[in-house]
Amino acid sequence: MRWRYLAVFVFFIFAFVCVWAKLFYWQIVKADELSALEQSQSSLNLQIPPIRGDILTSDNFPIVTNKMSYLVYADPQEVQNETTTAQLLASTLTIDVASISAQLDQHDKVWVPLAANIDNTTKQRVAALNLPGIDFQETPTRYYPEASMAAQLLGFVGKDTFGNPKGYFGIEGYYDRQLRGRVGETQIIRDAFGKPVFAKLVNNSGQQDGRSLLLHIDRVIQFIAERKLEEGVQKYGAKSGSVIVMDPKTGAILALAGYPTFNPQDYWDFTDDEYKNPTVSNTYEPGSTFKPLVMSAAINEGLVTPTSTCPICGGPVKVSDYEIKTWNDQYFPNTNMIDIMIHSDNTGMVYIAQKLGLDRMLDYINKFGFGQTTGIDIQGEVAPQVKPRDSWYATDLATAGFGQGIAVTPIELIDAFASIANNGARMEPHIVDKIITPDGQTITIPPKVLDQPISEKTAKIMTEILVDTTNKGEASFARLKGYRIAGKTGTASIAKDGHYDQTNTIASFIGFAPADDPKFVMLVIMDEPSVSIYGAETAAPVFFDISQGIFDHYGISPTGD
Amino acid sequence: MKPSNFLLMFGIAIAIVLSVTRIILSATFSTTGIDLDNIQAQTDSLQKENMILKEQVLSQAALTTVAQKATTQGFEESSTKTQLAVTSSHAVPVAYKQ
């Protein structure tokens, strides 16, 4: 009898051990696997992409923002009538029937793309066709309400090697990290019907929308500059042109235009050369627009005054084995500094450069910022190197006096020239005024003084000389009467393959206004104009055209010459 | 009643109350997922509509659009300086009464 009790007892012990063993197996050994299975069945891991920040002009207009675009795709296995579907889609999407048919013919696939970057109107038209197997995928894309305005300044958004959005060139490239934000991850728990469970709502880990940028760019001035530049390039038969408009007191860039340009909405249709912003990426020899800086340096050093005379200006000047002539072979013996600038007299500038001497010349070239980047907040800035001191010869010093033999970028030149308009202080040029976080906080980028190359007194003297130059020089025929504009023409030879091009030039005009309280400084460059090679006859009229627009925009009335 | 019996009864009562409360709350929240889904769908739809309207507004407000419309409507850029031209056939009053 006793053995029966023992047998039952052992049986129950054995049964419990089996249960425990099975529990141990499912809850300990297989725990991770089952947990993962449960996660995949009831929860959904989602990546939350950030919304890229907007780029706003100074009037808070979003010159770059985001819009919803659609990718039309098909499930070839679900498509019922391939021929009809392809024809309907081709006519609605205005693409080739053959390309759609080729995609729909891939019956081994469940997802094939048909058309990308479709706007909402087109999407509605396709959806209204009610075609089985056709669906849409939303993709946010960049939208440019002003089309190609300021394209070379803004850059564009492409993809990186992982297929993520990335800014290239211009502002989009320089401020990519600020604009793009941060991808987040979230987990949604779903019930048996696939609906989210309220009690176990999301944990949003790390998603942050991109920051927006408020620019100094004045949309009206940008519009005027681009329009006048395009008209000027076409009128004067130039290869290309560029314009920079800057506030000399703060370094704020009010407009920055290049022509030809590209459309950032369809950036893939253009070449790398067209993406580059010529005002920061192209180098050239500035020619006579460099003369005010050299003369300022000499005045600042007390070597000359406006009424000092030039003893060597009666004819061509011999320097080493070379003879330096004026641009029109006219000579003015004992001419003073004011007339040297008015006549753009190369021999006078050689005299000044020689008086300055190589050491001081190099010192002022450095103080004016040449040979180093300006720090402008745009991708692609280059800084052509200034030759080291022991590579300079007497002819180099002489030619530098009139802006040849030294390479600069347009932004370097205008930044240096602007110091004359700003009491001698050189400012760091800036395009972005403020960075705006998604929660509305603003980070202001303050103006920055880079250097004080000349004194306030020198700046004022040079301003008056330049006003006289504008009123009486070669470009006086095009000037705006009644406005005091301080400016200088430039007609620079182009260095090609070790010698200077005999027929083509880079024509330019640089100036600021109103001279007594400058609101803007502007540089206009015409690259190889064919109608006339001279800055006075090509770049200067464009400069004055744009200036008139700026005066009207700011409500600045004429004050007299 | 003995204290031990009281504690036992109290514990059972608490367990029953909490269980019933949990059942009621779970039942209530079980359908909120549908509401949440609807709210999310509505939010998405409104955001998309907002984005589309914003695109249309910006397109109309763009200077390039305004300039094109001005040209098609016959406006021309003045080649002379801005000046006020009075073209009315009536005499212009010296001052308007406010």
Interface residues (C-beta under 8 A of the other chain):
Chain A: F61 P62 T65 N66 K67 M68 N120 Y143 P145 E146 A147 M149 R190 D191 F193 K195 P196 V197 F198 A199 R219 V220 F223 R227 Q548 D552
Chain B: F29 S30 T32 G33 I34 L36 D37 Q40 K48 M51 I52 K54 E55 L58 S59 A61 A62 L63 T64 A67 K81 T82
